[in-house]
Amino acid sequence: NFDFQLLEQFEDALGRFNYIIFEVKAQKFLIINVYATSGQTRDQENARKLLWDCLIAKFEHLDAENCAIILGGDFNMVLNELDRHPQLMRKKCASSEKFKKLLNRLNVEDLWRVLNPNAQEFTYKATNNISYARLDRLYISKHLRQFTDIKHEPMTFSDHLNAVEATVR
């Protein structure tokens, strides 16, 4: 239990993202949860692009330097070849540039990848048992890096292998 003041909360009508903004001891926090459309078809890529555009617009005026931000969820895409097995990337994900723009806007980083630059751990295994991916990630404010521990934790109640757990000290 801790005392906080809820400043804003939102859930989009399609259930693709929600967020809360709250304050603890004069420190503002933004936690965003995302469930992006899966697949590689043009329509699925366009749905992801729209999601990233919507989030970019939603936080256009956010002062990311003075807000502790955690962006997490099932992104249903990877940005790094190490996050997919086999490593041979299919065609480049068309929505990845929009997603990178969102990450830049929020000034967040994939802390697990920063701390494990050459490691391969996966959060999803395809039903064919041949391909794996790290679709579930947490992006953390860069200024929180030194205060955050992050790891993958096994889970059994989903088609995903692991959940991502972060602890901010």
Phi, psi and chi 1 to 4 in degrees:
 res  aa     phi    psi   chi1   chi2   chi3   chi4
   1 ASN       -  136.6  -72.4  -26.4      -      -
   2 PHE  -149.8  154.1   63.6   95.9      -      -
   3 ASP   -84.8  131.4  -69.1  -32.7      -      -
   4 PHE  -149.0  162.1   67.4   94.5      -      -
   5 GLN  -116.8  119.0  179.8 -177.3    4.2      -
   6 LEU   -75.4  122.3 -178.4   62.5      -      -
   7 LEU   -99.2  -36.0  -57.1  174.8      -      -
   8 GLU  -162.2  146.7 -173.7  177.6  -20.0      -
   9 GLN  -144.5  150.0   63.0 -177.0   24.1      -
  10 PHE  -154.9  143.3  178.4   83.2      -      -
  11 GLU  -136.0  127.8 -178.4  174.7  -25.7      -
  12 ASP   -73.9  156.1   82.7  -51.5      -      -
  13 ALA   -64.0  -26.2      -      -      -      -
  14 LEU   -88.9   -5.5  -62.0  175.4      -      -
  15 GLY    74.9   20.8      -      -      -      -
  16 ARG   -87.9  -22.6  -69.3  -66.7  172.4 -174.1
  17 PHE  -157.6  155.3   74.8   94.4      -      -
  18 ASN  -147.6  162.2   54.1   46.9      -      -
  19 TYR  -154.5  160.8   69.0   85.4      -      -
  20 ILE  -133.7  145.9   60.5  170.9      -      -
  21 ILE  -121.3  127.8  -59.5  174.3      -      -
  22 PHE  -143.5  168.5   61.1   95.6      -      -
  23 GLU  -128.8  136.5 -164.8  170.6   85.8      -
  24 VAL  -131.0  120.4  176.1      -      -      -
  25 LYS    47.5   51.0  -63.6 -178.8 -177.8  176.6
  26 ALA    68.6    7.1      -      -      -      -
  27 GLN  -102.1  124.2  171.0   62.7   58.2      -
  28 LYS   -87.3  138.1 -165.5  177.5  -77.1 -170.9
  29 PHE  -124.5  142.9  -68.9   83.5      -      -
  30 LEU  -128.1  121.6  166.3   61.4      -      -
  31 ILE  -118.8  122.1  -59.8  177.1      -      -
  32 ILE  -117.3  132.2  -50.9  164.6      -      -
  33 ASN  -115.0  132.4 -178.2   55.9      -      -
  34 VAL  -126.6  139.7  170.2      -      -      -
  35 TYR  -129.0   97.3  177.1   58.3      -      -
  36 ALA   -82.6  152.2      -      -      -      -
  37 THR   -59.9  139.6  -56.0      -      -      -
  38 SER   -94.6  163.6   63.3      -      -      -
  39 GLY   105.6  168.8      -      -      -      -
  40 GLN  -119.1    7.0  -61.4  -66.5  -37.6      -
  41 THR   -69.9  165.0   69.3      -      -      -
  42 ARG   -59.5  -42.7 -177.3  176.0  -58.1 -174.5
  43 ASP   -63.7  -40.6  -73.8  -14.4      -      -
  44 GLN   -68.3  -40.2  -68.2  160.1  -28.7      -
  45 GLU   -63.7  -42.6  -76.8  -70.9  -14.9      -
  46 ASN   -63.2  -37.0  -75.1  -22.6      -      -
  47 ALA   -63.4  -40.9      -      -      -      -
  48 ARG   -66.7  -42.3  -85.5 -163.0  -64.2  -85.6
  49 LYS   -58.1  -43.8  -76.9 -178.5 -171.5  177.2
  50 LEU   -62.7  -39.4  -75.4  170.5      -      -
  51 LEU   -61.6  -48.9  174.4   59.1      -      -
  52 TRP   -63.8  -41.0  -51.2  143.8      -      -
  53 ASP   -61.0  -41.2  -80.0  -20.8      -      -
  54 CYS   -62.7  -43.6 -178.0      -      -      -
  55 LEU   -68.8  -38.9  -73.7  165.9      -      -
  56 ILE   -59.7  -46.0  -70.1  165.0      -      -
  57 ALA   -65.7  -40.0      -      -      -      -
  58 LYS   -60.3  -36.5 -165.5   67.9  133.7  157.3
  59 PHE  -111.0   26.5  -59.4  112.9      -      -
  60 GLU   -57.1  -38.1 -179.1  178.9    8.0      -
  61 HIS  -103.5   10.8  -59.3  -66.9      -      -
  62 LEU   -69.8  135.0  177.5   73.2      -      -
  63 ASP   -87.7   86.3 -179.7    5.4      -      -
  64 ALA   -64.7  -24.9      -      -      -      -
  65 GLU   -71.1  -25.2  -66.0  -60.0  -41.2      -
  66 ASN  -112.2   26.3  -67.8  -52.7      -      -
  67 CYS  -139.8  133.6 -172.8      -      -      -
  68 ALA   -84.3  119.4      -      -      -      -
  69 ILE  -118.5  134.9  -59.5  171.0      -      -
  70 ILE  -127.8  119.3  -60.2  174.0      -      -
  71 LEU  -112.7  116.6  166.7   65.7      -      -
  72 GLY  -139.4  163.6      -      -      -      -
  73 GLY   148.4 -163.8      -      -      -      -
  74 ASP  -101.4  103.3  179.9   -9.5      -      -
  75 PHE   -86.9  -13.3  -63.5   93.6      -      -
  76 ASN    50.4   34.9  -86.0  -47.9      -      -
  77 MET  -165.1  159.3   59.5  179.8  -85.5      -
  78 VAL  -125.8  155.1  -60.7      -      -      -
  79 LEU  -107.4  -15.7  -63.5  177.7      -      -
  80 ASN  -124.1  134.0 -173.9  -43.9      -      -
  81 GLU   -56.9  -32.1  -78.4 -170.3   37.9      -
  82 LEU   -63.8  -18.6  -74.0  173.4      -      -
  83 ASP   -89.6   13.4  -67.8  -29.6      -      -
  84 ARG  -141.1  141.8 -179.1 -179.8  -58.1  -74.3
  85 HIS  -131.5  129.9  177.4   80.6      -      -
  86 PRO   -64.0  154.2   11.6  -14.4      -      -
  87 GLN   -67.5  -22.1  -85.9 -169.6    1.6      -
  88 LEU   -57.8  109.6  179.1   62.8      -      -
  89 MET   -69.2  135.6  -67.0  -76.8  -83.5      -
  90 ARG   -65.1 -163.7  -69.9  178.9 -103.4  162.9
  91 LYS   -56.7  151.0   63.8 -179.4 -179.6  177.0
  92 LYS   -59.3  134.1 -175.5  177.2  177.7 -178.5
  93 CYS   -65.1  119.5 -174.0      -      -      -
  94 ALA   -62.9  -25.0      -      -      -      -
  95 SER   -90.3   -0.9   60.2      -      -      -
  96 SER   -65.0  -35.2   63.4      -      -      -
  97 GLU   -66.0  -39.6  -69.6  -52.2  -48.1      -
  98 LYS   -63.9  -40.8  -68.3  -85.6 -175.0 -178.5
  99 PHE   -64.0  -42.6 -175.2   62.4      -      -
 100 LYS   -61.3  -36.5  -71.3  175.7 -174.0  176.7
 101 LYS   -63.3  -41.0 -175.1  176.4  178.2 -177.8
 102 LEU   -61.9  -46.7  171.5   64.8      -      -
 103 LEU   -59.9  -41.4  -61.4  178.7      -      -
 104 ASN   -65.5  -42.6 -174.0   55.3      -      -
 105 ARG   -60.5  -40.7  173.0   67.2 -160.9   96.5
 106 LEU   -84.0  -10.4  -64.0  174.9      -      -
 107 ASN    57.2   48.5 -163.2   31.0      -      -
 108 VAL  -117.9  161.5  -66.1      -      -      -
 109 GLU  -137.5  156.6   63.2 -172.7   -6.0      -
 110 ASP   -78.6   89.9  178.2   -4.7      -      -
 111 LEU   -61.7  -38.3 -176.3   58.0      -      -
 112 TRP   -59.7  -43.5 -171.3   88.7      -      -
 113 ARG   -68.2  -36.9  176.6   55.5   61.9 -146.4
 114 VAL   -61.3  -43.2  168.6      -      -      -
 115 LEU   -79.6  -18.5  -62.6  174.6      -      -
 116 ASN  -131.8   65.6  -57.6  -79.6      -      -
 117 PRO   -63.5  -23.1   21.4  -30.5      -      -
 118 ASN  -117.8    3.4  -59.3  -51.0      -      -
 119 ALA   -82.1  155.7      -      -      -      -
 120 GLN  -125.6  115.0  -85.6 -165.2  -58.9      -
 121 GLU  -135.7  147.3  -74.5 -173.7   22.2      -
 122 PHE  -125.4  150.7  -54.8  105.3      -      -
 123 THR  -109.8   -6.3   62.4      -      -      -
 124 TYR  -142.7  137.5  176.8   77.0      -      -
 125 LYS  -122.6  125.1  175.5  175.3   69.7  170.8
 126 ALA   -66.1  156.3      -      -      -      -
 127 THR   -62.6  -18.4   54.7      -      -      -
 128 ASN   -78.6   -4.4   64.6   14.7      -      -
 129 ASN    58.6   18.8  -69.9  -34.1      -      -
 130 ILE  -110.1  -39.4  -64.2  171.4      -      -
 131 SER  -108.8  144.7   60.4      -      -      -
 132 TYR  -133.0  155.6  -60.4   81.6      -      -
 133 ALA  -153.5  155.5      -      -      -      -
 134 ARG  -101.2   80.1 -168.4  169.4   70.2   92.4
 135 LEU   -84.0  -29.0  -57.4  177.2      -      -
 136 ASP   -95.3  121.5  -52.7  -78.0      -      -
 137 ARG  -143.8  161.8  -60.8 -178.1  -63.4  -81.0
 138 LEU  -121.1  129.5  -71.2  175.1      -      -
 139 TYR  -108.3  127.4  -67.2   87.9      -      -
 140 ILE  -119.2  144.7  -48.7  -72.1      -      -
 141 SER   -49.4  134.2  -69.1      -      -      -
 142 LYS   -58.8  -34.3  -67.6  175.8 -177.5  178.1
 143 HIS   -74.4   -4.3   63.5  -87.1      -      -
 144 LEU   -97.8   -2.8  -69.0  180.0      -      -
 145 ARG   -50.0  -48.2 -178.6 -172.1  -61.5  176.1
 146 GLN   -70.6  -12.7   65.2 -169.2   12.8      -
 147 PHE  -107.4    6.8  -54.3  109.0      -      -
 148 THR  -123.0  133.1  -52.6      -      -      -
 149 ASP  -107.5  142.6  -62.1  -42.8      -      -
 150 ILE  -143.5  141.1 -167.9  163.2      -      -
 151 LYS  -157.7  165.8   61.3 -176.0  175.4 -179.9
 152 HIS   -96.8  135.3  -66.4  139.4      -      -
 153 GLU  -120.1  130.7  -75.1  -68.0  -35.9      -
 154 PRO   -60.8  146.5  -16.4   26.0      -      -
 155 MET  -141.2  152.6   64.0 -179.2 -174.5      -
 156 THR  -118.5   -3.4   57.6      -      -      -
 157 PHE  -100.7   19.3   57.6   87.8      -      -
 158 SER  -147.6  168.6  170.4      -      -      -
 159 ASP   -78.8   -2.5   63.1  -22.9      -      -
 160 HIS   -94.4  148.0  -71.0 -119.5      -      -
 161 LEU   -80.3  -41.1  -57.2  169.3      -      -
 162 ASN  -135.0  152.7  -66.1  -57.0      -      -
 163 ALA  -104.9  159.0      -      -      -      -
 164 VAL  -103.6  129.0 -173.5      -      -      -
 165 GLU  -119.6  130.4  178.2 -176.7  -51.7      -
 166 ALA  -125.3  141.9      -      -      -      -
 167 THR  -123.5  120.6  -54.4      -      -      -
 168 VAL   -98.3  120.9 -179.5      -      -      -
 169 ARG   -91.6      -  -49.1 -179.7  -68.6  -75.8
